[in-house]
Structures are given as structure tokens and as C-alpha cells.
Amino acid sequence: MKTIAAAGAGVLGHFPYAFAETREYAGISFGVQLNAFPIDPKNFNSFMSALAQVKQIGYQGFESSFRNVSAQFESPSHARGLIAQTGLTFFGVHIFLPTQSYDTRTCIAPASLYEGIARGGAALGAKHLILSGAPVSSEEQLKWKIEGLNQAGRFARSVGITAAYHNHWPEFESKLGEIEALYTKTDPSLVSFVLDAGHAYRGGANLPVFIRAHSQRIVGFHLRDYKNGRLVTLGTGTFPLAEVAHTIEQIGWKGWVENEEEREDLSKNGAEVIAPAYKAMKGAFSE
């Protein structure tokens, strides 16, 4: 573990935004989605190196694709111990799939996949099973998606983890009112939400209005930024970061706010992008 942490520190030495200290922000915890890092699923050291960098920058927790940790599911104790030693909260294990790989009826991951990931994620200490999905194309499919999410939430609860749905922009563009239906018709005792505010912004959402209306269902936020329709580092584009932060603070919401530094070209720039994003994210919230 010391070797891994040292490797992360060495990487961060090249960047001006290495923040060792973390502060309390009125119930807001700051996390990061690890898909900015070039993690090798077959090499757990690469995962732990990413966590070392995340920790040194100042983040309090992280979210990870299931692909990064699936190899640890069969014998999770050692990996869970290493993760715990970082002091970071494992906010969630995320299932995102190519559209054609989602269940054609429910438009989320098939149960045969998410059940194993829910068990494995819980064994590694993850708090949430985060499910992305494909947009629906009919009222009937919307009903099946709602039921599919309830079923996933029921199973997740049975193995000690909480299911949360993560949106993309099509749910907000839906002529069927998909995002409103998911938030209002799924069972609140079974399904929570990670609101990807960046995707919602791309989909034309009035973010302050939506957040105020649905805050009780939201367990976390993803923040991402755009400039001229392209993804850029948080705080450098047109995403209304200050307005979103103000809304979250004004309603007294408490939970996890994460930045997600994806790029259309699939580049993985790690600390180089998540460090300035962290500074922008923290700066948008009052201490």
C-alpha cells in the first residue's frame, strides 16, 4: 500500500492542484468518478494508484465502473481492506453498458449481471449500486423500466447496498416524460437517484427547478462541463456550476457531489483533469 500511495504522490508532484486538506462543507461530501483514470482491470495496483491520487488531491470518496473491481469479487476481503486504508468512501459501483447490452425489456442491465455486481460491490464496501440505462421508446417500455428499477432496488437492498439510477441526456429530452416518470413512479424505498446535472444540462433541464422538485430522491450529483457542445474540465465551460451549488445549499440538501471528467475521445488524463475540477467544485460551494 505504501508503494502504491507513493506512486500516486509522484504523479501529483507534477500538478499545481494537490490539496492535502479536506474541509466540511455543511453536509456536502466531494467525490469523483474514476473514469478519468487509465485503470487496468487486470491490475489492481493501477486502481489503488488512482485512489492514492484522488486522496491526495483532497476528495473524500469515489465511484467506479464495475469493470475496475469485478476481478476482486471472488475474494473481496483483501481488496476491501486496501480500499478502507485510503480513508476514502466507496460511494458507488456503476454499471454503464453499450445500448445494445441493456435488457431489451427494462432498458437497464440484466439481472444476471447486476445481481453479481451488487453482491460484489457490497462486499468491497460500496454504498450504492449505480445503474445507467437506455432511453425508452414507448409507454409500455417505460412501465417495464420502472418495474425493472424497483426489482433491482429490491435485490440490492437484500444484499446490503442501495440502488440508484444515473441519467444521461435522452431521459430529459424524452417526449414520453421519461425522467419525471422515473423519479415519481419508482418506489422511493427501493430506488434512489444520482442526478447527472451535466447530462441534464445538455438535455435542456432547468436544473434549479428540477433539483428543488426531486431533491428527496437524490443521493448524489455528477457534475460535468461543456463548451461548444464538447466536454471540458469542470469550471471551464458553460455549465451553471455556481447556480447548481447555490440551489443545493439553499435547500439544505446533504450528500455526495462528484465530478466526472469524461471526454468524447476517451482520453484518460487522471489527476491532470480531476485536480482543477476539484478546485472548481469546492470553490462553487460555501464553507
C-alpha positions in Angstrom: 0.0 0.0 0.0 2.8 2.4 0.8 4.3 1.8 -2.6 1.0 2.5 -4.3 0.5 5.7 -2.4 4.0 6.8 -3.2 3.4 6.3 -6.8 0.2 8.4 -6.7 2.1 11.1 -4.9 4.8 11.1 -7.5 2.3 11.7 -10.2 0.7 14.5 -8.3 4.0 16.2 -7.8 3.8 17.5 -11.4 0.5 19.3 -10.8 -0.2 22.6 -9.0 -3.5 21.4 -7.5 -2.6 18.9 -4.9 -4.7 19.6 -1.8 -3.9 17.5 1.2 -6.5 19.0 3.5 -10.3 18.5 3.3 -12.9 20.7 5.0 -16.5 20.3 6.0 -19.0 22.0 3.7 -22.3 21.9 5.5 -23.1 18.2 4.8 -21.6 18.1 1.3 -19.0 15.4 0.6 -16.9 15.7 -2.6 -16.2 12.6 -4.7 -15.0 11.7 -8.2 -15.9 9.2 -10.8 -12.7 7.2 -11.6 -13.3 7.0 -15.4 -10.8 9.8 -15.9 -8.0 7.3 -15.0 -6.5 4.6 -17.3 -7.2 1.8 -14.9 -6.3 -1.7 -15.9 -9.0 -4.1 -14.6 -6.4 -6.9 -14.5 -4.0 -4.9 -12.4 -5.5 -3.8 -9.0 -2.4 -1.8 -8.3 -3.5 0.6 -11.1 -6.8 1.1 -9.3 -5.1 1.7 -5.9 -2.7 4.2 -7.6 -5.8 6.1 -8.8 -7.2 6.2 -5.3 -3.9 7.5 -3.9 -4.1 10.4 -6.3 -7.7 11.0 -5.5 -7.0 11.1 -1.8 -4.0 13.4 -2.1 -6.0 15.9 -4.2 -8.5 16.1 -1.3 -11.5 14.1 -2.5 -13.4 12.3 0.2 -14.8 9.4 -1.9 -15.0 7.9 -5.3 -17.3 6.0 -7.7 -16.0 3.3 -10.0 -17.1 1.3 -13.0 -17.8 -2.3 -12.1 -15.1 -3.3 -14.7 -12.4 -1.9 -12.4 -13.3 -4.0 -9.4 -15.0 -7.2 -10.8 -11.8 -9.2 -10.6 -11.9 -8.7 -6.8 -15.4 -10.1 -6.3 -14.5 -13.7 -5.7 -12.1 -12.9 -2.8 -13.0 -9.3 -1.7 -11.6 -9.1 1.8 -8.0 -8.1 0.9 -9.2 -5.5 -1.6 -11.8 -4.1 0.8 -9.1 -3.7 3.4 -6.8 -1.8 1.0 -9.7 0.5 -0.1 -10.6 1.2 3.6 -7.0 2.1 4.3 -7.2 5.0 1.9 -9.8 6.7 4.1 -12.0 7.2 1.0 -15.7 6.4 0.9 -16.6 3.9 -1.9 -19.7 5.8 -2.9 -20.8 3.5 -5.7 -20.1 0.8 -8.2 -21.5 1.8 -11.6 -23.0 -0.3 -14.4 -22.8 1.5 -17.8 -23.2 -0.6 -20.9 -23.4 -0.2 -24.6 -27.0 0.4 -25.5 -27.4 -3.0 -27.2 -26.3 -4.7 -24.0 -29.1 -3.4 -21.8 -32.1 -5.7 -21.2 -34.4 -5.0 -24.1 -37.5 -5.0 -21.8 -36.3 -3.0 -18.8 -33.6 -0.9 -20.6 -31.2 -1.4 -17.6 -28.6 -4.0 -17.0 -30.0 -7.6 -17.0 -30.5 -9.1 -13.5 -28.0 -11.8 -14.4 -25.3 -9.0 -14.4 -26.4 -6.6 -11.7 -27.0 -9.2 -9.1 -23.4 -10.3 -9.1 -22.2 -6.7 -9.2 -24.5 -5.8 -6.3 -23.1 -8.6 -4.2 -19.5 -7.9 -5.1 -19.8 -4.1 -4.7 -21.3 -4.6 -1.2 -18.5 -7.0 -0.3 -16.0 -4.3 -1.3 -17.7 -1.7 0.8 -19.6 0.2 -1.9 -22.6 2.2 -0.7 -24.6 2.2 -3.9 -25.2 0.1 -7.0 -25.5 2.8 -9.7 -27.4 1.9 -12.8 -27.3 3.7 -16.1 -29.8 2.7 -18.8 -31.0 3.1 -22.3 -33.8 5.6 -23.1 -37.3 4.1 -23.5 -39.2 4.3 -26.8 -42.8 3.6 -25.7 -45.1 3.9 -22.7 -45.0 0.2 -22.2 -41.2 0.1 -22.2 -41.3 3.0 -19.6 -43.5 0.9 -17.3 -41.1 -2.1 -17.7 -38.2 0.2 -16.9 -39.8 1.5 -13.7 -40.6 -2.1 -12.6 -37.1 -3.2 -13.6 -35.6 -0.5 -11.4 -37.9 -1.4 -8.5 -36.8 -5.1 -8.9 -33.1 -4.1 -9.0 -33.6 -1.9 -5.9 -35.3 -4.8 -4.1 -32.5 -7.1 -4.8 -29.8 -4.6 -4.0 -31.4 -3.9 -0.6 -31.4 -7.7 0.1 -27.6 -7.8 -0.2 -26.8 -4.6 1.7 -26.4 -2.0 -1.0 -28.7 0.8 -2.3 -29.7 1.0 -6.0 -29.6 4.4 -7.6 -30.4 5.4 -11.2 -27.9 7.6 -13.2 -29.3 9.6 -16.1 -27.9 10.6 -19.4 -29.4 13.4 -21.5 -32.0 11.4 -23.5 -34.2 10.9 -20.5 -34.5 14.7 -20.2 -35.2 15.0 -24.0 -37.8 12.3 -23.9 -41.3 13.1 -25.4 -42.6 10.5 -23.0 -41.5 12.4 -20.0 -39.2 9.6 -19.0 -37.2 11.4 -16.3 -40.2 12.7 -14.5 -41.8 9.2 -14.6 -38.7 7.5 -13.2 -38.4 10.0 -10.3 -42.1 10.0 -9.5 -43.2 6.4 -10.2 -40.3 4.2 -8.9 -40.6 3.1 -5.3 -38.7 5.6 -3.1 -37.9 2.9 -0.6 -36.1 0.9 -3.3 -34.7 3.3 -5.8 -32.7 6.5 -5.3 -31.0 8.7 -8.0 -27.6 10.1 -8.9 -28.6 13.2 -10.8 -26.0 13.8 -13.6 -26.5 17.5 -13.7 -24.2 17.9 -16.6 -26.1 15.4 -18.8 -29.4 17.1 -17.6 -28.0 20.5 -18.6 -27.2 19.0 -22.1 -30.7 17.7 -22.2 -32.2 21.1 -21.6 -33.2 20.8 -18.0 -34.0 23.7 -15.8 -31.6 22.5 -13.1 -32.7 24.6 -10.1 -36.3 23.7 -10.7 -35.6 20.0 -11.1 -33.3 19.8 -8.1 -35.9 21.5 -5.9 -38.7 19.3 -7.1 -36.8 16.0 -6.6 -34.1 16.5 -4.0 -35.5 14.0 -1.6 -34.9 11.2 -4.2 -31.3 12.3 -4.9 -28.3 10.7 -3.1 -25.6 12.1 -5.3 -24.8 14.5 -8.1 -22.5 14.2 -11.0 -21.1 17.5 -12.3 -19.5 17.8 -15.7 -19.0 20.8 -18.0 -19.4 21.6 -21.7 -18.1 24.2 -24.1 -19.5 24.5 -27.6 -21.1 21.1 -27.1 -17.9 19.3 -26.1 -16.9 18.0 -22.7 -14.3 20.2 -20.9 -12.8 20.4 -17.4 -15.4 21.4 -14.8 -15.4 25.1 -14.3 -14.1 26.0 -17.8 -17.3 25.7 -19.8 -20.9 26.9 -19.7 -22.4 24.5 -17.2 -24.1 26.7 -14.4 -21.9 25.3 -11.6 -22.4 28.2 -9.2 -26.2 28.2 -9.7 -26.4 24.4 -9.1 -24.2 24.7 -6.0 -26.3 27.6 -4.7 -29.5 25.6 -5.2 -28.1 22.6 -3.4 -27.0 24.7 -0.5 -30.2 26.8 -0.3 -32.5 23.7 0.1 -30.2 22.2 2.7 -29.5 19.0 0.7 -26.8 16.8 2.2 -24.9 14.1 0.4 -22.3 13.4 -2.3 -21.3 15.7 -5.1 -18.9 14.1 -7.6 -17.2 15.4 -10.7 -16.9 13.2 -13.8 -14.2 14.1 -16.2 -15.1 12.1 -19.3 -14.0 13.0 -22.8 -15.5 12.2 -26.2 -12.1 11.0 -27.4 -11.9 8.6 -24.4 -8.7 10.2 -23.2 -7.8 9.4 -19.6 -5.8 12.3 -18.1 -6.3 11.4 -14.4 -5.1 13.9 -11.9 -4.4 16.5 -14.6 -8.1 17.0 -15.0 -9.6 15.9 -11.7 -7.4 18.3 -9.7 -8.6 21.5 -11.3 -12.1 20.1 -11.3 -11.9 19.6 -7.6 -10.8 23.2 -7.1 -13.7 24.4 -9.2 -16.2 22.2 -7.4 -15.1 23.2 -3.9 -15.0 26.8 -4.9 -18.6 26.8 -6.0 -19.8 25.7 -2.5 -19.7 27.9 0.6 -17.6 26.6 3.5 
